[in-house]
C-alpha cells in the first residue's frame, strides 16, 4: 500500500490524516464497508465529540498479558483511558447506528472499579492504600525541606560572593547551585559537574541527605506500584477477551473520528464505492497540487486511453483517477462533488508509473515493464494505471504488442487507464467498443497546454511546439519537420482540425442548450402567468357567487317580515337566473380554505402544505421542499375520488326545520369541502339551522369543522349540540 501512496503522490495527504489519529494504525477498515460508511456519516453530523486521548499501542501489552507478564503503570492507565472514553461515548452517541454500536460494548463493573484507582495524572490515588498516602505525604515534606534549604543557602551572606546566580539548577536530575571556585570554604557539598565558564555545579551536603531520604521513599513507592500493577495485570489476564475487544473497538472509533475531523477541517466529502466498475468523477481536486484544476470525467468502459500534448496533465489525470478510487476504497475524505460522482468497487489498484530499470538486477526499462504486465494476467477486478505505455522500446512494435495485451485484459474484465503521447496504439484500439479516447487540449494561440481534455478523439503530441517553447532554435525545428515528413505533418494537421471542429461543435451545443434552457424558463413563466390569471378569474367569480348567496339570504328575511307572495315568485325567478348564469360545465369552485397539513397541488407537483405566511406557502413533496405563491395552490382533488361521499340529508317539511350533515369517517380536507357545499345548498333551500355530526374521536375533525365555521361569512353562530342530540360529537350551526 505504501508504494501505491508514493506513486499517486498521496504521502503528504496521508501524513496529515494520520496526525488526527490517537495512535497510528492501518488505513484499511476491516469489516462491512457500508456499515463503516453509515457510522462515519452519522458521526459527521453528530454534535461535537471531545478529543480522543493520545495513547500508546497496546498490542505488545496484550501479548505480554497472554504470557502472564506484568504491565507497567503507563500501559494499565492506557486501558483505563480507553474504558473511560467509551463510558463517555455510551452517554453521548445517541444517533441510531452509533447508539446500537455502543449498546454492544458492555464494560464489566470490576473494570470500572480499576478506573477509580487512578487520578488524571496517571498515578494511583492515595485513597487506594494508606501506604501511598504516607509515602506521598513524606515526599511532599522532603521537597518542601529541600526548597527551604536552598533558599537559606542562597540568602546566606557568607556564600553570596561565591554564587554565580541565584537560581536552583537541575543537572543529572538533581538540584544544584552554580558556584565559583573556593566555595568549599563556606559550604560543604558534592560537585556534580562543571560549566563551560569553569564554574561548579554543587549539591549542598544538607540537600544530599534529604535527597537520600527521598530516594528511599521513591524506591518504596515503586515497589508498592509494582505490587498493584502485578495484581491488576493478573486481573486483566482474566479479562483478556474484553480488553482485546475494547482495544480493537477503540482503534475503529479512532479511525472514524480522525476521518470526520480531517474532512471537516478541510471541507472534504466521503464517497462510498458502488458494486460496479463505473468511474464518474465530478470536480475532484488532487491533494498534492497547490493550485489544482477540477477534474470531471465519465469512464464507464473498460479502457481509457489519454493522448496528446507533452506536459499537458496526462499523468496527473491518471493519478487523479487512481487516487479517487484509492481514497474511496479506504473511506478517506476528498475534495469532490460526492453527490454527482460514482466510483466502482475494485479489489486492487495496480500502478505502472515508474521506470523499472534496475542496474543491480540487470533489467531494462522494457523488460521491467513486461514483468509488471505479466502479473496482470493473474489478477481479477483490478484497476490498472499505465503511464507512457510504450516506454522503453520502439513505438510501432509496442503499439502492436500492447494492442493484443489490452484486448486480453478486456476479456479478463480489467479496468485500465493508459497515457501515451504516440498515436499508433490509440488508432489501433479506437474502434473497440470497450475503449474510450481522451485528448489533452493545447492552446495553439498562446502555445501552451490548457490542462483540459476532450473525449472521443486522439490528441497531437506537439513535440515541435514544446521544443520551441523551451528554447530549441526555430531553424533546427524546421529541419526536424522535413525529416519527420510532409505526410505525417499533414496527419497531425488533420488531427488538430478534428479537435478544433469537435471543440467548436461542443461550444455551439452548449450555446444551444443555454438558449433552450431560456426558452423552457420563459415557457414556465408564461404558464405561471396563465395560472395566475385563471386563479384570479375564478376568485372573482367565486366572490360573485358568495354575494349572490348573501342577497338570497337577505331576500328570505324580507319575505318573513312582509309575507309577500310576489317576493317568492321573484326569488324563484332569481334561482332560475343563477342556473342560467352559472352553468354546471363552468365548474365554478369556491376558494378552498387551505390549512397546514392539507394535501395540495402546485402545477404538476403534489405535496403537503407545511406552512403559510401572508401570501406565501411552503409545500413538501417526496423529493423537495418548495416556497410558492399561496394563490397558486389547489387542494389535491385526486385524493378525494376514493374517499367516502358526504351524507347530506335534507328534509324540507317547513322553513324552520334543521338540515343534517354526517361527516363520520371523513378526512379533514374532505369534510371541509363537503361542509362548504352543504352550507351553500342549505342557504339556497332556505334553511337557517344546520346540524353537523362529526363525532368525538381524536378531536381533529371537530376542531377542523369549528375553525372553518369561524371563517365562513354566512355563519352567524355555532355551538355544541344538546347531549341527547350528540353533545360534543355534533355542532348546531345558525345561518
JOBELCOR-V483445 format. One record per helix or strand of 2 or more residues. SS is the DSSP state (H for helix, E for strand). FROM is the first residue (numbers start at 1). LEN is the number of residues. If there is no record, write none. Layout:
SS;FROM;LEN  SS;FROM;LEN
This chain:
H;2;6  H;11;8  H;33;12  H;59;8  H;73;20  H;96;8  H;109;7  H;126;3  H;130;25  H;157;6  E;169;3  E;174;6  H;183;3  E;189;6  E;200;5  H;205;34  H;240;27  E;279;7  E;295;5  E;303;6  H;314;16  E;334;2  H;338;3  E;342;3  E;348;5  H;365;12  E;382;5  H;395;17  E;415;5  H;424;6  E;435;9  E;448;8  H;463;7  H;474;11  H;486;77  H;565;17  H;584;3  E;599;4  E;605;9  E;616;5  E;625;5  H;630;3  E;634;2  H;637;3  E;647;3  E;658;5  H;668;18  E;689;5  H;700;12  E;717;4  H;723;3  H;727;3  E;730;5
